[in-house]
Amino acid sequence: MKRTLFLCSGLLSLTVCTNALPPKNNAVVMRCPLTTFRVNIGGSTKAKLYADYKGNRYYFCCNPCPKKFWLNPEKYVYSSHIPIP
């Protein structure tokens, strides 16, 4: 049990540290409105991990985030976003 807990905490630390690193190659970066992880706009656009809502585009870090966003988009309207290009 202790070994599993230690392993899980190590993986969580690695995930948090990876998201704290500066972006590579001068990439345009925003924050996922649900997790606040850094999101490369180019990568999210290619993966279609974004949502257009009321004239703004919101970028997400992973597949579950857009689904959660659409359950209550008003909750995230003040999050990091850009006008729809």
C-alpha positions, 0 to 999 in steps of 0.5 A: 500500500505504501509503495503504491501511494509513493509511486502515485505521488511520484507520478503526480509530482512529475506531471505537475513539474512538467506543466510548470516548465516554460514552453518550447520553441516560442510556442503560444501557450494558454491555460486550460480553463478546467485544470489550469495546465499550460496548453500549446495552442498549435497542438490543441488546434491540431488535436481539436482540443478547443471549444468556441463559445460566445465568440471566444475560443477555449483551449484544453489540455486533454480529451475529457476537458471539452466534455466537462466544459460543455456541461457548464460553459458559463462557469469558465467564461472568465478563464483564459481564452482568445477571440475566435480566429 
